[in-house]
């Protein structure tokens, strides 16, 4: 089964201005491990990069924010396949164990990844009944 990122939500409501200390240092993890590709870069008002995977986009920028207090939630189809891909791509730190969380009464199978830049990512797939 091929994994697909279907939706993205920013923890602070914004997926396009995720704070990182250094865009150039952050991008290789997203490309190599998480399977994103850079679709644009900018320098104004901050060094930044827009990344895409499937039909989703996220933005990293050196905006002075605290990456340990931000990140995104991704709705996924094929969660276990996604993590098999991440592991094959060299995910250096083990993701959290798969667990179950309830969101608005809906069970989700979930796992978290902390990127080397400090951003936290929630990956969830609706649990099968």
QUIZINOR-V943121 format. One record per backbone hydrogen bond with DSSP energy under -0.5 kcal/mol. NH is the residue of the N-H (numbers start at 1). CO is the residue of the C=O. Records with the same first field share a line. If there is no record, write none. Layout:
# QUIZINOR-V943121
NH->CO + CO
This chain:
# QUIZINOR-V943121
4->77
6->4 + 75
7->75
9->73
11->71
13->10
18->59
20->61
26->22
27->23
28->24
29->26
30->26
31->27
32->28
33->29
34->29
36->30
37->52
39->50
40->50
42->48
48->42
49->60
50->40
51->49 + 58
52->37
53->56
55->5
56->53
58->51
59->15
60->49
61->18
62->47
63->61
67->65
69->66
70->67
72->120
73->9
74->122
75->7
76->124
77->4
78->76
82->78
83->79
84->80
85->81
86->82
87->83
88->84
89->85
90->87
91->86
96->112
99->110
101->108
103->101 + 106
106->103
108->101
109->125
110->99 + 108
111->123
113->121
115->113 + 119
118->115
120->70
121->113
122->72
123->111 + 121
124->74 + 122
125->109
127->107
